[in-house]
Amino acid sequence: MTSSATKRVLLAAPRGYCAGVDRAVVAVEQALEHYGAPVYVRKEIVHNKYVVSTLAKRGAIFVDDTDEVPAGARVVFSAHGVSPAVHQAAEERELKTIDATCPLVTKVHKEAVRFAKDDYDILLIGHEGHEEVEGTYGEAPEHIQVVNSPDDVDKVVVRDPDKVVWISQTTLSVDETMETVRRLRELFPSLQDPPSDDICYATQNRQVAVKKLAPECDLVIVVGSANSSNSVRLVEVALEAGARSSYRVDGIGELKDEWFEGVSTVGVTSGASVPEILVEELITALGERGYGEVQEVRTATEDLMFSLPRELRADLKKAGQGPSRPRREGRRSLNVEPV
Ligand code: SF4
């Protein structure tokens, strides 16, 4: 049994909310405040159970697709982005849309459109079925093939091996993606890189931080939902970096006693869609288990902030309410400060 004197927590920083999630969540909050409930949201605004259920209690109605939104009503598109077909379907139903697609996802969409226009074969590295991948794919389905993992590379067939480019989902494991690219390049030596990193700053920063603390940890707990790609990647990255064990939890209700047997050092981090209140609860629960000493392991400082979606900003401005909002530090509870 480990004595409490040797028990400690290493807390990763950065962790939790990224700029794209903050913007999307605030967009729904402000839409509810400005237009009143209900506000429809296509898909989960961000992949986090707590965030979705909190917003639902306040009047957001989450739907799977635009055909579930009453004609003429207002709908918010999630941070993961949508394909042009979704925009068109919304237009046909005369929906009032607020597009909360993260600007860093939009950047990847634009890359896809540009390379398709130049008639490239585009290899989109990402997880088939993930909303972000569906949205990007939908920009140029006749030019894009989805490559799920390094093992998928052999299935790729292109028209001209000298005119191939790869792009990616924003929330992948950096190391696994680079392995996929390495294998693709073996097949297609002229494979072109995207103009800039598609795996976003937040995904990369959270992986770097967890890599730094993982070798010292007997256990790494990642707060995040099962459908949150970047949260699931953090568990994989922790294990690859040397953590003895690692688990993802939505909240403290999922902690298991057996995880803590013989454990001295617990690493803690959270995915980019996770409000800090869930990490705070975990730190308290760990304290109750004797892990009272908490040391932060910081590998970067983030200060990026995106302005609210254009449509919402315009309406807030007309009403004399906006469009500015104070920056909320990336690690925060849901709606704990005025926005
Ligand atoms: S994880 Fe990255 S791409 Fe996704 S919302 Fe956050 S900043 Fe945007």
Residues whose N, C-alpha, C, O or C-beta is under 5 A from the ligand:
A	BS01	SF4	C18 A19 G20 V21 A79 C102 L104 V105 T170 C200 A202 A272
